[in-house]
Amino acid sequence: MTINPRNSTERVGAEESFRVALEAAPNAMIMIDGAGRIVFVNSQMEMLFGYTKDELIGQRIETLVPERFRPHHPEYRTGFFASPQARPMGAGRDLYGRHKDGREIPVEIGLNPMTTAEGTFVLASIINITERKRAEERFRQVIEGAPNGMVMVDDKARIALVNAQIEKSFGYSRDELLGQPIEMLVPERFRAAHPEYRNNFIAHPTTRPMGAGRDLYGLRKDGSEFPVEIGLNPIETEQGVMVLGTIVDITERKQAEEKLRRSQEQLAGVIGSAMDAIITVDEEQRIVLFNAAAERMFLYPSEEAIGQPLDRFIPKRFRPVHQGHIQDFGRTNVTRRTMGALGAIFGLRADGEEFPIEASISQIESSGRKLYTVILRDITERKRAEEQNRRLNETLEQRVKERTTQLEAANKELEAFSYSVSHDLRAPLRHINGFSQALLEDYADKLDEDGKDYLQQVRDASQEMAQLIDDVLQLARVTRSEMRSEAVNLSTLAEEVIAELQKRDAGRRVAAQIEEGLVTKGDKRLLKVMLSNLLGNAWKFTSKREGAEINFAREQRNGETVFFVRDNGAGFEMAFADKLFGAFQRLHTADEFEGTGIGLATVQRIVNRHGGRVWAEGAIDRGATFYFTFSNFKEIGDG
């Protein structure tokens, strides 16, 4: 800018107008001469730096520069006067001013050279960006504290920000990533197409998941790939559109899905080979599963049966009653019962033939919706045999007895088979485990390390599945078994459990403190199962702790006796406390601590059956405490 009025009157007027304009400016304004002396400041400068105008006029500009930057500032100033042009100061650097009280203030500075009759001056506009810096720091803290990987990319596709989860997931340090192209985290087989996807997003920026319908992968520093889910969020900044990506490592989920898929295939094989018809319907009583035996029984292909109402296979005269029975069953807490207890029930084949059946129905809840599974058996032949037996009863008593014996044997065999289908999946697992062990022992010299590892994985998986089945059956038994109320010394039971744990793990040293005289009223067998799970968990989750401690005691809360099991083990995040007691819920991986996720669900059901409550408190690496009460049973004294 050049100010060069034609005469002194015009110059005075122009200078006064200029000063008035600077005084009214919303930003702090300061002018210095070629020697670096301050010749003008406005009121905003006084407010920003704490000096009065009189204190600043005539002083060196370095008065307002923090001491750590003062040695180099004259050099920057001289360089600007040597080539004066309007520009921001310190591009790419953090700038700070020095307040009168000595504190530093983050600022942005714009420089503008002014040529007057007295020479060249520099007019600087100074903006206090303290609040912006605080906002940026809050943003960084949010990003850093996020449980998922967070990465920000600028409009040149360079990485501008990452959090610790990104470092952990990809194996790079922050310094290795910042400023690098985002494609370094993309597997080579996808890199060629990635810029096109990125450009399309910049052209139409909206918050959305990336690669909907496609499998996405990240590339670690060691060259390995891993499955991810990515959410994209455009952010408008002064530097242009930035993209904030949320990256979730879904390796464990994919592994769990694959494990579930294999289990479903195994279950589908069992259901498909079952001799009884198995039909599953949803809450609207529409068929979602129709096995091969059902196809044979009803003369109807599975692909056509799926989606059909169950009424399609029930004679018309029974349909209204049948619908009501299923609805009534769904409103109960009963998980399984037989059907047709008050009279015969019939099925309807595709060719219109009616036939007598016997059936049982069970209900489960999946994803918030109920599913009903009916197991059907065609008893046409049995009914015929019964009729024949009735007709021959008077004259052929011996034959009737023989026939009855045969029928009873057949029934037992069928009941055993039904039990096997419903409950006993352990036999094939024992074969898998036994044969894989035999292979490992007898053919080890014929297998390479991968082969041995695969067989060991088969053994581990079969043993894990067997344990899971045992735990599920125990959970079922806990729910259905008859309660026997008696005086129970919990202290004695706890000592027995600790002794059993110590015997199985003789090498460990655990300081177990059990309060004496913890006596209540309840089912002794169930309470032993409950304490075995609680103390077993405490024993397990302190396994990596030197100086492990386990405490079983009681306390009074609002006049109520509250028992607790406390340990100083791995602990857990309180945010997940509500999930602890759900079946199959685990807060630690199997590699960290073994288990099936059934134990605490069993504990909750036992406590509930005793009319009590159970809850937990804990913190990561600071241990956990499990509390429980028995509201329906009064404490009956010590000893």
Stockholm file with secondary structure:
# STOCKHOLM 1.0

chainA/1-639         MTINPRNSTERVGAEESFRVALEAAPNAMIMIDGAGRIVFVNSQMEMLFGYTKDELIGQRIETLVPERFRPHHPEYRTGFFASPQARPMGAGRDLYGRHKDGREIPVEIGLNPMTTAEGTFVLASIINITERKRAEERFRQVIEGAPNGMVMVDDKARIALVNAQIEKSFGYSRDELLGQPIEMLVPERFRAAHPEYRNNFIAHPTTRPMGAGRDLYGLRKDGSEFPVEIGLNPIETEQGVMVLGTIVDITERKQAEEKLRRSQEQLAGVIGSAMDAIITVDEEQRIVLFNAAAERMFLYPSEEAIGQPLDRFIPKRFRPVHQGHIQDFGRTNVTRRTMGALGAIFGLRADGEEFPIEASISQIESSGRKLYTVILRDITERKRAEEQNRRLNETLEQRVKERTTQLEAANKELEAFSYSVSHDLRAPLRHINGFSQALLEDYADKLDEDGKDYLQQVRDASQEMAQLIDDVLQLARVTRSEMRSEAVNLSTLAEEVIAELQKRDAGRRVAAQIEEGLVTKGDKRLLKVMLSNLLGNAWKFTSKREGAEINFAREQRNGETVFFVRDNGAGFEMAFADKLFGAFQRLHTADEFEGTGIGLATVQRIVNRHGGRVWAEGAIDRGATFYFTFSNFKEIGDG
#=GR chainA/1-639 SS CBCCCSSHHHHHHHHHHHHHHHHTCSSEEEEECTTSBEEEECHHHHHHHSCCHHHHTTSBGGGGSCGGGGGGHHHHHHHHHHSCCCEESSTTSCEEEECTTSCEEEEEEEEEEEEETTEEEEEEEEEECHHHHHHHHHHHHHHHHCSSEEEEECTTSBEEEECHHHHHHHCCCHHHHTTSBGGGGSCHHHHTTHHHHHHHHHHSCCCEESSTTSCEEEECTTSCEEEEEEEEEEEEETTEEEEEEEEEECHHHHHHHHHHHHHHHHHHHHHHHCSSEEEEECTTCBEEEECHHHHHHHTCCHHHHTTSBGGGGSCGGGHHHHHHHHHHHHTSSCCEEEECTTSCEEEECTTSCEEEEEEEEEEEEETTEEEEEEEEEECHHHHHHHHHHHHHTTTCHHHHHHHHHHHHHHHHHHHHHHHHHHTCCHHHHHHHHHHHHHHHHHSGGGSCHHHHHHHHHHHHHHHHHHHHHHHHHHHHHHHHSCCCCEEEEHHHHHHHHHHHHHHHTTTCCEEEEECTTCEEEECHHHHHHHHHHHHHHHHHHTTTCTTEEEEEEEEEETTEEEEEEEECSSCCCGGGGGGTTSTTCCSSCTTTSCCCSCHHHHHHHHHHHTTCCEEEEECTTSCEEEEECCTTSCCCCCC
#=GC SS_cons         CBCCCSSHHHHHHHHHHHHHHHHTCSSEEEEECTTSBEEEECHHHHHHHSCCHHHHTTSBGGGGSCGGGGGGHHHHHHHHHHSCCCEESSTTSCEEEECTTSCEEEEEEEEEEEEETTEEEEEEEEEECHHHHHHHHHHHHHHHHCSSEEEEECTTSBEEEECHHHHHHHCCCHHHHTTSBGGGGSCHHHHTTHHHHHHHHHHSCCCEESSTTSCEEEECTTSCEEEEEEEEEEEEETTEEEEEEEEEECHHHHHHHHHHHHHHHHHHHHHHHCSSEEEEECTTCBEEEECHHHHHHHTCCHHHHTTSBGGGGSCGGGHHHHHHHHHHHHTSSCCEEEECTTSCEEEECTTSCEEEEEEEEEEEEETTEEEEEEEEEECHHHHHHHHHHHHHTTTCHHHHHHHHHHHHHHHHHHHHHHHHHHTCCHHHHHHHHHHHHHHHHHSGGGSCHHHHHHHHHHHHHHHHHHHHHHHHHHHHHHHHSCCCCEEEEHHHHHHHHHHHHHHHTTTCCEEEEECTTCEEEECHHHHHHHHHHHHHHHHHHTTTCTTEEEEEEEEEETTEEEEEEEECSSCCCGGGGGGTTSTTCCSSCTTTSCCCSCHHHHHHHHHHHTTCCEEEEECTTSCEEEEECCTTSCCCCCC
//
